[in-house]
């Protein structure tokens, strides 16, 4: 392995680790909010998923902008926020669809609504899928260096 490849791999590992750290904190925020909304407030699971995701996004934007991708040249704040919102809207819809599909599958298999443990397994699976999609969006679209003019 060449020195250049080792340096790229090291840089990718640092960026990936920072992304996962910010994501872990955002995930804790999302899971706590989701459970609060569903089990303390009695809200619908899909509505709870969407609102919990949106709350966690505030942490995700700040953490990724300043900590994970802070070394990159910045776009205009307006353009960056627009791209962040679009990317996360797509990811929020994806997460909600996975929760909806998992809940529907549980109904079909079990004949009843999933309990708290299974619902949280479904929710965590949706988060895992969305993490991969978000990293791709953030790395390639939202926080990439602007093109030279």
HUPE-V572430 format. One line per field, one symbol per residue. ss: DSSP state (~ for helix, > for strand, _ for the rest). psi: psi as a letter, one per 40 degrees, with the letter a starting at -180 (. if undefined). burial: b if it has 9 or more other C-alpha atoms within 8 Angstrom, else e. A space follows every 50 residues. Layout:
ss=???
psi=???
burial=???
This chain:
ss=__~~~~~~~~~~~~~~~~~~~~~~~~~~~~~~~~~~~~~~____~~~~~~ ~~~~~~~~~~~~~~~~~~________~~~~~~~~~~~~~~~~~~~~~~~~ ~~~~~~~~~~_____~~~~~~~~~~~~~~~~~~~~~~~~~~~_______
psi=hiddddddddddddddddddddddddddddddddddddddefiidddddd ddddddddddddddddddfdeiiiaidddddddddddddddddddddddd ddddddddddeiiiidddddddddddddddddddddddddddeihiii.
burial=eeeeebeeeeeeeebeebbeebbebbbebbbebbbbbbeeeebebbebbb bbbbbbbebbbbbbbebbbbeeebbeeeebeebbeebbeebbbbbbebbb ebbeebbeeeeeebeeeebeebbeebbebbbebbbbbbbebbbbeeeee
